[in-house]
Amino acid sequence: MRSYGQYCSVAKALDVVGDRWTLLIVRELLARGPSRYTDVRSGLPGIATNLLADRLREMEAAGLVAREDAPPPVATTLFRLTDRGAALGGVIFELGRWGVPLMADYQPDDAFRGQWLRLPVRVFLADHEPDQAPSSIQVCAGDQTVVIDVDAGQVSLRLGADPDADAVISGPPPRILALFSGNLSLADAEGQGMQVTGSRKVIQRVLPRAGAPIDQQTPPR
C-alpha cells in the first residue's frame, strides 16, 4: 500500500482506505453484516477475485476487518468489520449523501444491488406515524428485492422478500430512488409505470414530507 507520506490525519486515513474498492467493501459489510467471501464479491460487480482477496488482507492488516468462523452447520469463514472498520459508517453515510445529486446520471448497464438502498432509506425515509402498528413494504427494484420495516419511529431495511408485506413497490432503481427522495410523488410514480399493490397509506407513512430537510438525518452508528 502506497503512502502519501504526509503528517496529516486526512492523508493518514487515505493511506488506509483510499485504495480503489476499499470503501465499497466497507459499504457491503455495513449493509450485510458478517459475510462470506462470495457474498462480498456479489455486492462488488466488476472486482477481480484476486483484487478482492488482496483488499481484504490489507484491511485485515489495518485492523478494519476480522475473520470469524460461521456457526454450525455452515462451515465457512465470515468477514466482519471491527469496531475500527465500523466507525467508517459515518464516512460512508456522508459520502453517499454527497453523491445523491450524481444519481441523476443513470446508465442502463449500471449494476445495482438491493442492499444499496440501505443508504437512501436512512437518508430520506422516516416513520411519520410512530403510534401506528408495525408495517412492512416490499421493494422490487429491477431484479433485486428488499423489505422496509417501519416500527415505533424506526425505519430499517432487510434483504429478501416478505410474502406478508403490507405493500409492494416495483420499478426500476432510478424511479425507486426518485420516489424515496421526494422528487417523485407516489401518484406520479404510478403514472410513470411504477407498480404499487397493497396499502398506499403504509407507503405514504415513510415517504418524505414537503419541507423536511435531509440535514436533520444523522449518520448510522
N, C-alpha and C positions, 0 to 999 in steps of 0.2 A: 504494500500500500504506500503510495507516494504521499509525502507531507509537503504542506505549503511552507513549513519552516518559519512560521510567524508566531510570535508570542502574543496571541490574541485568542480569546475564547471562541469567537466565530470560526477562525481558521482552524483551531484545535478540534472543534466539533466537526468541521467539514473533512478534516483528516480521517475521521472515523466513519461518518455517514455520507460523505459527498460522492462516493463512487456510484456509478450507474447501477440501478436496481436495488440498492441497499434500503432506501426509504420505502420502496414499494414492497419489499419483503416485510418490513415493519408494518406497513398497512395491512398486509394479508394476515399476519399473526395477531394483530389487534382485532381484526374482523372475525377471525376463525377461532382464536384461542390456540392451545397446543395442537399442532397439525403434523400429519405425515409429510414426508418429502414430496410425495406425489400430489398431495393436496395443495401444498405451497406452489408447486410448479404449475398446477392447473390454473391458479389465480394470477399467473405471470406469463400470459401468452407472448411468445417471442423470445423468451430467455433460453439460452442453451443450457442443457443439463449440467455440463461441466462448470459453466459460469455460476449457476446457482449453487453448486456444491462449494465452489471457491468462496462465494459471498457468505454462505452460512458458516464456513470455517473461520473467515475473517471476523464475522460478527460474534462468533463464539469466543474467539481470542480476545475481542474487545470487551467482553462481558455483557453484550447485548442479548445474546441468545444462549439458551442451555438446552441440552438433550435430556430426555427422560423416557423411560420405558412405559409403553401404554399398558394399562391394567389388563389382566386376563379377561376374555380369552384371546384378545388381539396381541399378537407378538410382533411388535414393530417399534421403531424409535419415533418419538414425537419431538418436534422442535417447539420451544416456547420462548416468549420474551422474559428476560429477567426484569427485576424492578427497574434497573437502569434502562433497559430497552423499552419497557412500557412507559417510561417517563417521556418518551418521544411522542406519545399520543397527542399532546397539545400542539407539537410542531406539525404533525400530520393534519390535525384539525384546521389549524390556521392556514397551512399551505393549500389544503383543499378548498377552504372558503375563499381564499385569494384567487383560486383558479376557476371559481364558478362562472365568471363572465366569459372565460375561454371556452366553456362548453357549447357556446353557440357555433363553434367550428366543429361540426359533426360530419364525419365521413362514413358512408355506408359500410366500408370494410373495417371500421374501428371495432376492436374487440370489446366485449362487455361481460362482466360477471355480476351476479346478483348481489354479492356482498359489498360491491362498490356503492350500493345505495345506502349503506350504513351512514356515510357522512352526510348526504342530503337529508336523511331522516333526522339526524342530530341537529343540523343547521336550521332546517326550515319547519319541521313539524312540531306540534305541541298539543297537549291534551287540553282543549278549551272547556271541557265539561268533566272535570275530575270527579264529580259526585255521581256520575253515571256508572252503570255496570261495566266491567271489563269487556272489551271487544277486540276483534282482530280483522285485519284486512289482508287478503292475499293479493300480491302484486306479481303479475306475469309480464316482465319486461323483456321483449324478444323471446328467447328460448330459456330465460332464467326465471326462477320462481322463488320469492321470499315472502315472509309474513311479517306484517307490522302489528305489534301488540300495543294496546292502549289500556292503561290501568292506573287509576288513582293519581293522575297527573304525570305519569311516566309514559314515554313512547319509546319502544325498542324494536329491534329488527332481529329476526332469526331466519336461518336458511331452511329451505324446504317448502313444503306445501301444507295447507290446513283444510281438509275437506269440510270442516265445520266453521270456516271463516264467515263473519257477518257480511262481508262484501268482497268482491273480486274486481280488480282493475287489470285490464290487459291492453298493452300498447307498446310501441317502440320506445327504447330508452329515452330519446330526446323529449318525447311527449310526456313521459312519466316525470322527468326532471322539470319540465315546464309547469306541470300541474303542482308538483311538490313545492316549487319555488314561488308559487303565486303568480307566475307570468301567464298562466292559462287557467281559467275557471273550469270547474267540473263540467258545466253545461257546454262550454266552448270545446273542451277536450272531447266530449262525446260527439259534438258536431263535426270534429275533425277525424272521427273514426275510432277513438278510444272506446273500448268496450267496458261497460260497468254493469255488474249484476249485484243483487243484494241491496243492503241498506246504504243509500246515499247519505243519510244522516250520520252514520258512523264515519264515512269518509270526510264529510264536512267538519266533523268533530276535531280533526287533526290538521286540516289544511290551513295555511297562513291566513290570518285575518288582515284586512286592509289597515295599513299604517303600522303593522307590527315590525319593529326594527330587528334585523338579524343580529345587530351588535349586542343584543341582550343575551344571546346564546352564550354558553360557557363551554370551554373545551372539555373533553372527556377526561376523567381521572383514571 
